[in-house]
Amino acid sequence: MPPASQDPSCRRCGRPVRLERERYEVFEGMHYVCFHYEFEHDSSRSNADPDEDCGVPGCPLEPDGVDAPMLIAAVRELAADWAGGPPTTWEHHSLPAYLEALAAWLENNERHYTNLGHGMPRNATEAVVDGLRAATVYE
C-alpha cells in the first residue's frame, strides 16, 4: 500500500481511497462500494437492479435504520437463557459485568470480523446483535 501521505487509488473507479485505507487490500484495491458492485451485487441474485438493495449484508442500498425484529429476537433469546437462573454458558452473571463485556467487544469488534475473513457489517443492528451475543462470553 502507498505511504500514508499518498492515498491509494481504487482499481475500479480510479479515485483515491481514504476512508477504508486499512481495508484496501481486503477489498482488492477498491473502495468498499466499488468492491460490492464488482463482486457481490450482481452475483447475489440474477438480474439485480443496481439501484435496489441486493440483500447482501452491507449493500450500500440497504435500508437505513434499525432492524427492530432482529434486535428484539436477540434480546428475548438472551433473556430466555436466564429462565432457570444464571446460564452456565455465560461468562458474566451480573448486569455490570455483562455490560462491560459488551462495551469491550463493541470497542474491539473489528478484530472479530477480520478473523472471520470479512469486514464489519454496515448494518448497525447486526453489529449490536453480534455484540449482545458475544458479550455473554467476551472477557
N, C-alpha and C positions, 0 to 999 in steps of 0.2 A: 504494500500500500504506500502511496506517496507520503512524504513528510507532512507533519501536522500543519505546516504553513501553506500547503497546497492541497486543495480538495480534490479527491479522485473524481474522474468523470464516469458517469453512468454509460455502460456499453450499449444500452438500448436507445436512450434519448440524447446522450452526449452532454447533458447538463451536469453541473457539479453535485456531488453527493455530500451534503453537510450534516443532516440530522441523523442519519443512520450510518455514519462513518465506521463505528465499531462493528457493524454487521455487514459491511461492504462485501467481504469475502463470502459470508453465508448466503447473501443474495446474489452471488455470482457476478459481482461487479456492477450491481444495479441499485437503483432506489427500490424500496420495498414495493411500491406501487408498480413500477416497471416490471419487477420480477413476477409479481402476482399476475399481471396481464400477459406476460410472456409464457409462463409455465402453468399457472393454476386456473385462471378464469375460464378460458375456453375449454379446458380439459375436464372441468368439474361436471359438465353436462353438455350434451350435444346442443348445438345451435344457441349457445349462451349469448344473450344480448349484452354488449359491452356497457350499456347504461343501466343494467339491472344487477342486483345482488345475486351472485352466483351460488351462495350457500356455503362457500369455503370460509371457515372462521378467519376473520381478519380482512375479508374482502372490503376494499375501500368504500363500496356502496352498501355495506351492511347498515341496516337502520341504526341510528344512534339511540341512546337511551338504555335503560335498564331492562334486562330480560327478567321481569318480576317472577314469572313462573319458575324459571331455573333457580333463582335465588331462594324463593320460598321453599321449593322442594329440598334444596340442600340444607337449609336451616332446620326444617322439620326432620330430615334424616338424622342430623346431628343431635337434635333434641330426643329423638327416639332411642338413640344409643344410651341415653341416661335413664330410660324407663325403669330399669332394675337397679339403679344406683350407678356409681362411677364405673364407666366401662373399663374393662381390663386392657383393651386395645389402645386406650388413650394414655399418653404420657402425662398429661396435665389434668388434675382433678379439682382445680379451683378456677373460678372465672378469671381472677387476675393473672394466673399463670397461663391460662389458655389465651387470653387477650395479648399478653406479652409475646407469646409464641407467634400469634397471628401477625402482630406488628413486625417482629423479626423476619418472618417469612416474606411478608409483603416488601420489606426493605431489601431482601436478598433474592427475590424470586427469579430474577433474570438468569441466575446460575442454574436453577431448576429446569427452566425451559431450554437453556443451552445444552444441558446434559441429556435432554430428551431429543435434541437434534433439531429444534425449531425455535423461532423467536417467541417473544411474549405475545399472548393473544391481544389483538387490537380491541376486543370487546372487554370492557372493564368488568362486566358481570362475570364473565368466565374466569378472569383472573381472581376476583374476590371469592368465587365459589371454590376454586382450586386452593386458595389460601385458607378458607374456612376448614376445608378437609385436611390440609397439610398441617395446620396448627395443632391438630389432635396429637401429633407425634413429633413435631418440629422442636428442636432444642435451641 
